[in-house]
Amino acid sequence: MREGYEGTGPGAITPDGCAVELYSRLPVGEEPDIIASAVPAGAHILELGSGVGRMTHPLLERGFTVTAVDESAEMLERVRGARTIRGAIETLDLDEKFDVVMLASFLVHAGDVEVRRGMLDVCRSHVADGGCVLIQREGENYHTDLPRERHDPSGFTIRMLSAEPVGDGVNSVRAEYVFPDAVWTQTFLARPLSKEEFEGALGEAGLRVDRYLTEDRVWVRAVPVEA
């Protein structure tokens, strides 16, 4: 387990506190439609942090080719129909270029600045000329107005319990997922980033915002900065 990260509940827990069985239960949502609307049909997508394939599988069904990367073997065991690679995102070096590189699940908010820089550098080094990077950011009030909860129509409740400062602009965030037959918790480190801070982090990696894909600016399409 990584320092500052923890997970509880049935089944395997990954080094960043994610429960494999929990992520296998979470509904897909609108993310695949957002992604499909922002990239060319049939594109080859490098999905960084694929987990169990919650987005991988719908993207495959839409005709995309996906290379799925995750550090958890237990997560990747549940991915079907995609090439899978086990490894840490921030040190990945495939010596390949992809039409689309995707960094979802708020990974850009990693508490460790060097990990974030590594992830964005990997995005830049693996995107083809003329390609794009899709990034999922935290919502504007992700760390405020806590605790709060949301009941999902599929039958479970997500509770964001707390976000406690631990120094250097990083919060320790605690979330709870309540299903009729099981409860999971996850504690993780996250660094809030304003729009300006986020765009500055992209610039360090040689990327720039092409456009925000959703009104809440959670999903972003970035492109390489031309030399």
Disulfide bonds with the S-S distance in Angstrom:
none
